[in-house]
Amino acid sequence: ELKQYDEAIAQYSIFVELMLAGVDEIMPDPTSDIIYTKDSIAGKNYKRIADIQKLAGKSEEEIAASLAKAKEYYLRAKENNTHGKATQDYLDQCLSELP
């Protein structure tokens, strides 16, 4: 079972790196006014990695490192937000969910 967690962590990490290297800067959500950027998506994925690390029983240091990356990317997205209140509110919500 832990092997599945390890695979999920590896795949999320690969996705983030590929996404940061190659995807367009913004991705609008067609059902809301939220605009997702590379940074907001990276933050969400690092938060997901931390959640999986907890399930897998990984060390507190590994979990904290993933959460720190999530916070870094969310803060960068917030600092660079030029897409309005809905996006700002989304980023504030994401940050509030971090420990």
C-alpha positions in Angstrom: 0.0 0.0 0.0 2.8 2.5 0.8 4.2 1.9 -2.7 1.0 3.4 -4.1 1.5 6.5 -2.0 5.1 6.7 -3.1 4.1 6.5 -6.7 1.4 9.2 -6.2 3.9 11.5 -4.6 6.4 10.9 -7.4 3.8 11.5 -10.1 2.5 14.7 -8.5 6.1 16.0 -8.2 6.7 15.2 -11.9 3.5 16.9 -12.9 4.4 20.1 -11.0 7.9 20.3 -12.6 6.5 19.7 -16.1 3.7 22.1 -15.6 6.0 24.9 -14.3 8.2 24.3 -17.3 5.7 24.2 -20.1 2.1 25.3 -19.5 0.6 28.7 -20.3 0.8 31.2 -17.5 -3.0 31.4 -16.9 -5.8 29.0 -17.0 -9.3 30.4 -16.5 -12.0 28.4 -14.9 -15.0 28.5 -17.3 -17.4 28.0 -14.4 -16.2 30.9 -12.2 -14.2 34.1 -12.2 -11.1 32.3 -10.8 -7.9 32.4 -12.9 -5.4 29.7 -12.1 -1.8 30.4 -12.6 1.2 28.1 -12.7 2.0 29.2 -9.1 -1.5 28.5 -7.8 -1.6 25.1 -9.4 1.9 24.3 -8.0 0.7 25.4 -4.6 -2.4 23.1 -4.8 -0.3 20.1 -5.9 2.3 20.6 -3.2 -0.5 20.7 -0.7 -1.8 17.4 -2.2 1.7 15.9 -1.9 1.8 16.8 1.8 -1.6 15.2 2.3 -0.4 12.0 0.6 2.8 12.1 2.6 0.7 12.2 5.8 -1.3 9.2 4.7 1.9 7.3 3.9 3.4 8.0 7.3 6.2 10.1 5.9 8.4 12.2 8.3 7.3 15.5 9.6 10.2 17.1 7.9 9.1 15.8 4.5 5.5 16.9 5.1 6.7 20.4 6.3 8.9 20.8 3.2 5.9 20.1 0.9 3.7 22.5 2.9 6.4 25.2 2.7 6.5 24.8 -1.1 2.7 25.0 -1.2 2.8 28.2 0.8 5.6 29.7 -1.3 3.7 29.1 -4.5 0.4 30.3 -3.1 2.1 33.5 -1.8 3.7 34.1 -5.1 0.4 33.7 -6.9 -1.2 36.1 -4.5 1.5 38.7 -4.8 1.3 38.5 -8.6 -2.5 38.4 -8.8 -3.9 40.8 -11.4 -7.1 38.7 -12.0 -9.5 40.1 -9.5 -11.3 39.4 -6.3 -12.5 35.9 -7.0 -8.9 34.8 -7.6 -7.7 36.7 -4.6 -10.4 35.0 -2.4 -9.5 31.6 -3.8 -5.8 32.1 -2.9 -6.7 33.4 0.6 -8.8 30.3 1.1 -6.0 28.0 0.0 -3.5 29.8 2.3 -5.9 29.5 5.2 -6.1 25.8 4.8 -2.3 25.4 5.4 -1.1 24.7 8.9 
